[in-house]
Amino acid sequence: MIKTKRLTLKPYEDGDQENMIDLLTNEQIKETFMIPDFQSLEQAKKMFQKLKEYSYSSEHYERGIYLQDKLIGFLNDVEIKGQQIELGYVIHPNHHNQGFATEALEVAIKELFQLGYTEVVTGAFEENVASCKVMIKCGMSRIEREDKIEYHGKVHNCIYYIIKHNS
């Protein structure tokens, strides 16, 4: 568990299921964060259980972002290649523009460096200007890597940022 000035990052608990399902099914979040469309509440509940297991696993980096004990977002690994980890992150739209994503990503980067990773990569759809600003505020630099990703019937240009541990 990590505490910042306003937030706590930690593994999920059973009581977080409703808030996680709200995050996973939020249409505004799904515009910029690739989440499967669940056909039923049961599918969403199964995804929560899987993410909860990941949050306690040493094989994955999965953390809930909590504001006063309420789950308002999450960080998770997208891909791990040796000492490089790619992260995704989400903050509920009700909590946007308050610096929570920056606060959570900064502390996650520090923890990942302490865990032995030497590079942290994040990506965002190019039109997601707010997320790009978060990455820059966290000391990340844009890299040349770009991907064309089809999501929800639209092709997005995904751009990437990196921060390297200066050991």
LOKE-724957 format. One record per residue (C-alpha): residue number from 1; residue in one letter; x, y, z. Coordinates in steps of 0.5 Angstrom, whole numbers. Example, Ala and Ser with C-alpha at 12.3 -4.5 7.8 and 13.67 -1.06 7.14 Angstrom:
BEGIN
(1 a (25 -9 16))
(2 s (27 -2 14))
END
This chain:
BEGIN
(1 m (0 0 0))
(2 i (2 7 -2))
(3 k (0 13 1))
(4 t (1 20 -2))
(5 k (-2 27 0))
(6 r (-9 25 -2))
(7 l (-9 18 -5))
(8 t (-8 11 -3))
(9 l (-5 6 -8))
(10 k (-7 -1 -6))
(11 p (-10 -8 -8))
(12 y (-17 -9 -9))
(13 e (-22 -11 -4))
(14 d (-29 -15 -5))
(15 g (-32 -8 -3))
(16 d (-29 -5 -9))
(17 q (-33 -9 -14))
(18 e (-39 -4 -15))
(19 n (-34 2 -16))
(20 m (-29 -2 -21))
(21 i (-35 -4 -25))
(22 d (-37 3 -25))
(23 l (-30 5 -28))
(24 l (-30 -1 -33))
(25 t (-37 1 -36))
(26 n (-36 8 -36))
(27 e (-38 11 -43))
(28 q (-33 17 -42))
(29 i (-27 13 -40))
(30 k (-28 8 -45))
(31 e (-27 14 -50))
(32 t (-20 14 -49))
(33 f (-18 7 -45))
(34 m (-19 1 -48))
(35 i (-24 -3 -44))
(36 p (-28 -9 -47))
(37 d (-36 -8 -48))
(38 f (-39 -13 -43))
(39 q (-45 -17 -45))
(40 s (-47 -18 -38))
(41 l (-46 -16 -31))
(42 e (-43 -23 -29))
(43 q (-38 -21 -35))
(44 a (-36 -15 -31))
(45 k (-36 -18 -24))
(46 k (-31 -24 -27))
(47 m (-27 -18 -30))
(48 f (-27 -15 -23))
(49 q (-25 -22 -20))
(50 k (-19 -23 -25))
(51 l (-16 -15 -24))
(52 k (-17 -17 -16))
(53 e (-13 -23 -17))
(54 y (-8 -19 -21))
(55 s (-7 -14 -16))
(56 y (-5 -19 -11))
(57 s (0 -22 -16))
(58 s (7 -21 -16))
(59 e (7 -23 -24))
(60 h (3 -16 -25))
(61 y (2 -9 -23))
(62 e (-5 -7 -21))
(63 r (-7 -2 -16))
(64 g (-13 1 -14))
(65 i (-13 9 -13))
(66 y (-17 11 -7))
(67 l (-19 18 -5))
(68 q (-22 17 2))
(69 d (-23 9 2))
(70 k (-27 10 -5))
(71 l (-24 7 -11))
(72 i (-24 13 -16))
(73 g (-19 9 -21))
(74 f (-13 4 -22))
(75 l (-6 3 -25))
(76 n (-5 -3 -29))
(77 d (1 -6 -33))
(78 v (-1 -7 -41))
(79 e (6 -10 -42))
(80 i (12 -12 -38))
(81 k (19 -14 -42))
(82 g (24 -15 -38))
(83 q (26 -9 -34))
(84 q (21 -5 -38))
(85 i (14 -4 -36))
(86 e (8 -1 -40))
(87 l (2 2 -35))
(88 g (-5 4 -37))
(89 y (-9 9 -32))
(90 v (-16 11 -31))
(91 i (-19 16 -26))
(92 h (-27 17 -26))
(93 p (-29 23 -30))
(94 n (-32 26 -23))
(95 h (-25 26 -21))
(96 h (-22 29 -27))
(97 n (-18 36 -27))
(98 q (-16 35 -20))
(99 g (-9 32 -21))
(100 f (-10 25 -18))
(101 a (-8 22 -24))
(102 t (-1 26 -24))
(103 e (-1 24 -16))
(104 a (-2 17 -17))
(105 l (3 16 -23))
(106 e (8 19 -20))
(107 v (8 15 -14))
(108 a (7 9 -18))
(109 i (13 10 -22))
(110 k (17 11 -16))
(111 e (15 4 -14))
(112 l (16 1 -20))
(113 f (23 4 -20))
(114 q (24 1 -13))
(115 l (21 -6 -15))
(116 g (27 -6 -20))
(117 y (24 -4 -27))
(118 t (29 1 -31))
(119 e (24 4 -36))
(120 v (16 6 -35))
(121 v (12 7 -41))
(122 t (5 10 -42))
(123 g (1 11 -48))
(124 a (-5 15 -50))
(125 f (-9 16 -56))
(126 e (-7 23 -59))
(127 e (-13 26 -58))
(128 n (-13 25 -50))
(129 v (-9 31 -49))
(130 a (-10 31 -41))
(131 s (-7 24 -41))
(132 c (-1 27 -45))
(133 k (0 33 -40))
(134 v (0 28 -34))
(135 m (5 24 -37))
(136 i (9 30 -38))
(137 k (8 33 -31))
(138 c (11 26 -29))
(139 g (17 27 -32))
(140 m (16 23 -38))
(141 s (18 24 -45))
(142 r (15 23 -52))
(143 i (18 17 -56))
(144 e (18 16 -63))
(145 r (13 10 -62))
(146 e (6 10 -65))
(147 d (1 5 -66))
(148 k (-5 6 -70))
(149 i (-11 2 -66))
(150 e (-18 1 -68))
(151 y (-23 2 -62))
(152 h (-30 3 -62))
(153 g (-30 3 -70))
(154 k (-25 9 -70))
(155 v (-18 9 -72))
(156 h (-14 12 -66))
(157 n (-6 14 -66))
(158 c (-3 12 -60))
(159 i (3 16 -58))
(160 y (8 14 -52))
(161 y (12 17 -47))
(162 i (18 14 -43))
(163 i (21 15 -36))
(164 k (28 12 -35))
(165 h (31 10 -28))
(166 n (37 14 -27))
(167 s (41 9 -23))
END
